[in-house]
């Protein structure tokens, strides 16, 4: 999986932006400004595809649209779980909003407190949080995705669908009883390279910090 067209999906409004990963319908939302829903409608992005929301800090610009978004997801009939990651106190903010508006969500809402280190460990990507004074910066590492399996070539070798297909796609090599060698890389197209993406949210960027992330794609916010 790799980050696709980040400029198209980035919202340069306060500190909110949308991250859509290839080979997946899921959307990761960083912060939730008040005008975010209008952007979803304008770009025709399905809000129901939001799988995770990450709040970098509890500044009003980052959470002003959060409860409205959660309510909208409830209104459109969302039933799948939603995970929200944020600093300590975010759960109390959401609880107060539910109490004040007398709202209960039909979907399960999981709230995770951000800590330094690995935050999300997905088989296609990992997200790390780095404490930076009173807020967090993030490093997103996207795993390499195997190329498409060449079914026709496997069929020409009289190979039948099953565990063998799966292992060949992983690049495994097999030697058949008659001595024929099956090399996995010959049965798949070129792999999609992984990538690294860094989200730096700070008014002052140190040279040392940027030198550490120079090999990655960097998104800086002030």
Secondary structure, DSSP 8 states (H G I E B T S, - for coil): --B--HHHH---BTTBEEEEBTT---EEEE---TTHHHHHHHHT--GGGEEEEE-S---HHHHTTHHHHHHHHHHTT--S-EEEEESTTHHHHHHHHHHHHT---SS-EEEEE--SEEEEE-SSEEEEEEEETTEEEEEEEE--B---B-HHHHHHTT--SSHHHHHHHTT-EEE-TTS-EEEGGGGB---B--EEEEEEE-SS--HHHHHHTTTSEEEEE-
